[in-house]
Amino acid sequence: MAQKKMILDLDTGIDDALALAYAVGDPNVDLIGIISSYGNTLVTTAAQNSLNLLHLLGADDVPVFLGESHSSTTDHFDVMEISQLIHGKNGVGDVTLATAPRAVETQSGVDFLIEAAHQYGDDLIFIPTGPLTNLATAIKKDPAVAQLIGRTTIMGGALTVPGNVTPFTEANIHQDPEDADYAFTHQKNLTMVGLDVTLRTLLTKKETAAWRALGTVAATQYAELMDFYIDAYYNLGIDKKGAALHDPLAVAVGIDPSYVTTMPLAMHVTYDRESGDYGRTIGDKDKLLEPTTTKAAILVDTDRFVTDFQQLMLKVLA
């Protein structure tokens, strides 16, 4: 069993499904749990999607926990129409997955994260691929979490390219900028894997055809949901060359940071509703001369990552 332990925090849509498969398949980490979040879908749907995907991959031993169901500044969450167009109404490309025999855990996802941070410390890798509400809530409940987790690698934000919700706001950050700012300004050893690098990592139907050729149920269903994603990217004019591997890149960087080039930068997230400067991930000019453990990924070894991702998926789906 690998020394490094990993917790995924997923709003389980299609690229989250890829991240889950990557974490299950990489022998360098031991996936000890998944916390569900809201975003691509509702938190309860995300949790069931994760359980069903784990079952599909033969990983029913991994527990799934419910995280926060909405942002820190709202009392409910409604899935955006664009999210349903990209990920399907059920979050997984409208593919019908077999229902997992395992149920969602009764312990809260926030308490699970706090417990794991104390248990594993530097050996814990935490990967949030949705809003940062669960992480911020955990730090507020137990401030030690911010220092204990060995490596936090988030998929979210945009530093050198435009956002995908507004000209400077990326979708995950947009869901809860206030808690994103809290996480950015408190969490030690945080690396932002944003649109700057994820948009450079594209998968095409050439790769999913190779999955299908494996002939397994897992390979066929993963190919179906990924083809839905690729078609959505094409039809919505997001990218006609393929679909970005947002969340799996964050998992890969969490395990092997050498996939990306990073820039040390004390960052924060803007949340001024009046001015409209809301949800921007940017350096804090007042902290430019201070030491920081926060980094932003700005370049990625595209060929190496996409090749490694495909090879790992072929093993997992076989």
C-alpha positions in Angstrom: 0.0 0.0 0.0 1.4 3.4 -1.0 2.6 5.7 1.8 1.0 8.8 0.3 -2.7 9.0 1.0 -5.1 10.9 -1.2 -8.6 12.4 -0.6 -10.5 13.7 -3.6 -13.1 16.5 -3.2 -15.3 16.1 -6.3 -18.5 17.7 -7.7 -18.6 14.6 -9.8 -19.1 15.5 -13.4 -17.2 14.0 -16.3 -13.6 15.3 -15.7 -14.1 14.4 -12.1 -14.9 10.9 -13.2 -11.5 10.8 -15.0 -9.8 12.2 -11.9 -11.3 9.4 -9.9 -10.1 6.7 -12.3 -6.6 8.2 -12.3 -6.5 8.2 -8.5 -7.8 4.6 -8.4 -5.2 3.5 -10.9 -2.0 5.3 -9.9 0.0 2.9 -7.7 1.9 5.8 -6.1 -1.1 6.8 -3.9 -3.7 5.2 -1.7 -7.1 6.7 -2.3 -8.6 6.7 1.1 -11.9 8.6 0.5 -13.9 11.0 -1.7 -15.7 14.0 -0.3 -18.6 15.2 -2.5 -19.3 18.8 -3.4 -21.8 20.8 -5.4 -21.0 22.4 -8.8 -21.4 20.3 -11.9 -24.3 18.7 -10.1 -26.0 18.6 -6.6 -23.9 17.3 -3.8 -26.0 14.2 -3.3 -25.9 13.4 -7.0 -22.1 13.9 -7.0 -21.8 11.5 -4.1 -23.8 8.8 -5.8 -21.9 9.3 -9.1 -18.7 8.8 -7.2 -20.0 5.6 -5.5 -21.2 4.2 -8.9 -17.9 5.0 -10.6 -15.9 3.4 -7.9 -18.2 0.3 -8.3 -17.6 0.3 -12.0 -13.9 0.4 -11.4 -14.0 -2.4 -8.8 -13.0 0.0 -6.0 -16.0 -0.4 -3.6 -13.6 -0.2 -0.7 -13.2 3.5 -1.1 -15.7 5.5 1.1 -17.6 8.5 -0.1 -18.7 11.3 2.2 -21.1 14.2 1.8 -19.6 17.6 1.8 -21.3 21.1 2.0 -24.3 21.4 -0.2 -24.0 25.1 -1.1 -21.6 28.1 -0.8 -20.8 29.9 2.3 -22.9 32.9 1.3 -26.1 31.1 0.1 -28.7 28.7 1.6 -29.1 26.5 -1.5 -27.5 25.6 -4.8 -29.0 25.2 -8.3 -27.1 23.5 -11.0 -26.3 25.9 -13.9 -27.8 25.1 -17.3 -24.3 25.2 -18.9 -23.1 22.6 -16.4 -25.9 20.3 -17.6 -25.0 20.9 -21.2 -21.3 20.0 -20.6 -21.7 17.1 -18.1 -25.2 15.9 -18.8 -28.3 16.1 -16.5 -27.0 13.3 -14.3 -23.4 14.7 -14.2 -21.9 11.7 -16.1 -22.9 12.4 -19.7 -26.4 10.9 -19.2 -24.7 7.5 -19.1 -26.7 5.1 -16.8 -24.2 3.5 -14.4 -25.0 0.5 -12.2 -25.9 1.5 -8.7 -23.1 0.8 -6.2 -23.9 -1.6 -3.3 -22.2 0.8 -0.9 -23.9 3.8 0.7 -22.6 7.2 1.5 -20.9 7.4 4.9 -22.7 8.9 7.8 -19.7 10.9 8.9 -19.5 14.4 7.3 -16.9 15.0 4.6 -15.6 18.0 6.6 -15.0 15.9 9.7 -13.4 13.1 7.6 -10.9 15.6 6.2 -10.1 17.0 9.6 -9.6 13.5 11.0 -7.4 12.4 8.0 -5.3 15.6 8.3 -4.4 14.7 11.9 -3.9 11.1 11.1 -1.7 11.3 8.0 -0.2 14.9 8.1 2.5 15.3 5.5 1.6 12.1 3.8 -1.9 13.4 2.9 -2.6 14.8 -0.6 -5.9 16.6 -0.9 -7.3 17.4 -4.3 -10.4 19.6 -4.5 -11.7 19.8 -8.1 -14.9 21.9 -7.3 -15.6 24.9 -5.1 -13.4 25.2 -2.0 -16.2 25.3 0.5 -15.4 22.0 2.1 -11.7 22.9 2.7 -12.5 26.4 4.0 -15.2 24.9 6.3 -12.7 22.4 7.7 -10.1 25.1 8.4 -12.6 27.3 10.1 -13.7 24.3 12.3 -10.1 23.2 13.0 -7.4 25.7 12.0 -4.7 23.0 12.4 -5.9 21.5 9.1 -4.2 24.4 7.2 -0.8 23.3 8.5 -1.2 19.6 8.6 -2.1 18.6 5.1 1.0 17.7 3.2 0.0 18.9 -0.3 -3.2 20.6 -1.5 -3.6 20.7 -5.2 -6.7 22.4 -6.5 -8.3 22.5 -9.9 -9.6 26.0 -10.2 -8.7 29.6 -11.0 -7.1 31.3 -13.9 -4.0 33.5 -13.7 -2.6 34.0 -17.2 -5.7 33.2 -19.3 -9.4 34.4 -19.2 -11.9 32.7 -16.9 -14.6 30.5 -18.3 -17.5 32.2 -16.4 -16.4 35.8 -16.6 -13.3 37.3 -18.3 -11.4 36.6 -15.1 -13.4 34.0 -13.1 -13.1 30.3 -13.4 -16.2 28.1 -12.6 -15.0 26.4 -9.4 -13.9 29.6 -7.9 -17.1 31.4 -9.1 -19.2 28.9 -7.0 -17.8 30.3 -3.7 -15.2 33.1 -4.0 -15.4 34.0 -0.3 -14.4 30.5 0.8 -12.0 30.2 -2.0 -10.2 33.3 -0.7 -10.3 31.9 2.8 -8.6 28.7 1.5 -6.0 30.5 -0.6 -5.0 32.8 2.3 -4.9 30.1 5.0 -4.0 26.7 3.5 -0.3 25.9 3.5 1.3 24.1 0.5 -1.4 24.9 -1.9 -0.9 24.6 -5.7 -3.4 26.1 -8.1 -3.8 24.0 -11.3 -6.0 26.4 -13.2 -7.2 27.0 -16.8 -3.6 28.2 -17.5 -2.5 24.6 -17.8 -5.6 22.4 -18.0 -6.7 24.0 -21.3 -3.4 22.8 -22.8 -4.3 19.1 -22.1 -6.8 17.8 -24.5 -8.3 14.3 -25.1 -9.9 13.3 -28.4 -12.1 10.5 -29.7 -8.9 8.7 -30.8 -8.1 8.0 -27.2 -11.7 7.0 -26.3 -11.8 4.6 -29.3 -8.8 2.9 -27.7 -10.7 2.6 -24.5 -13.7 1.1 -26.3 -11.4 -1.5 -27.9 -10.7 -2.9 -24.5 -14.2 -4.3 -24.5 -14.9 -4.1 -20.8 -18.0 -2.4 -19.3 -15.9 0.2 -17.6 -14.0 1.0 -20.8 -17.3 1.3 -22.8 -19.1 3.5 -20.2 -16.1 5.7 -19.7 -15.8 6.1 -23.5 -19.5 7.1 -23.7 -19.3 9.7 -21.0 -16.0 11.2 -22.3 -17.4 11.3 -25.9 -20.4 13.3 -24.5 -17.9 15.7 -23.0 -15.9 16.0 -26.2 -19.1 16.6 -28.2 -20.2 19.3 -25.7 -16.8 21.1 -26.1 -17.3 21.0 -29.8 -20.9 22.0 -30.0 -20.6 24.8 -27.4 -17.5 26.2 -29.1 -15.4 25.6 -26.0 -12.7 23.8 -28.0 -13.1 21.9 -31.3 -9.7 20.1 -31.0 -10.8 18.0 -27.9 -11.9 18.2 -24.3 -9.6 19.5 -21.5 -8.4 17.1 -18.8 -9.0 19.7 -16.0 -9.5 17.5 -12.9 -7.2 14.6 -13.8 -4.3 17.0 -14.3 -4.8 18.3 -10.7 -4.6 14.7 -9.5 -1.5 14.0 -11.5 0.2 17.2 -10.2 -0.7 16.3 -6.7 1.2 13.0 -7.1 4.0 14.3 -9.4 4.4 18.1 -9.4 7.0 17.9 -12.2 4.2 17.7 -14.8 3.9 21.5 -14.4 6.0 24.6 -14.0 4.8 26.7 -11.1 5.3 30.2 -9.9 5.5 31.0 -6.2 2.8 33.6 -5.5 0.9 34.6 -2.4 -2.6 34.6 -3.9 -6.1 35.7 -2.9 -9.5 35.7 -4.5 -11.5 38.9 -5.0 -15.1 39.0 -3.9 -16.3 42.6 -4.3 -19.8 42.3 -5.6 -20.3 46.0 -6.0 -17.4 46.6 -8.3 -17.9 43.3 -10.1 -14.3 42.3 -9.2 -15.6 38.9 -8.1 -13.9 35.6 -8.2 -10.5 36.6 -9.6 -7.5 34.5 -8.5 -4.6 37.0 -8.3 -1.4 37.7 -6.4 -1.7 39.8 -3.2 0.4 42.9 -3.9 0.8 43.4 -0.1 2.5 40.1 0.3 4.8 40.1 -2.8 8.0 40.2 -0.6 6.8 37.6 1.9 7.7 33.9 1.8 4.9 31.7 0.6 4.1 28.0 0.0 1.3 28.9 -2.5 2.1 28.2 -6.2 0.3 28.7 -9.5 0.9 26.3 -12.3 1.7 28.3 -15.5 3.1 25.7 -17.9 2.5 22.0 -18.4 4.4 19.2 -20.1 1.4 18.5 -22.4 2.7 15.5 -24.4 4.1 13.7 -21.3 0.9 14.2 -19.3 -1.6 13.3 -22.0 0.5 10.2 -22.9 0.8 9.1 -19.2 -2.9 9.7 -18.6 -3.9 7.6 -21.6 -1.6 4.7 -20.6 -3.0 4.8 -17.0 -6.6 4.8 -18.2 -6.0 1.9 -20.5 -4.7 -0.1 -17.5 -7.6 1.0 -15.2 -10.3 0.3 -17.7 -9.0 -3.1 -18.8 
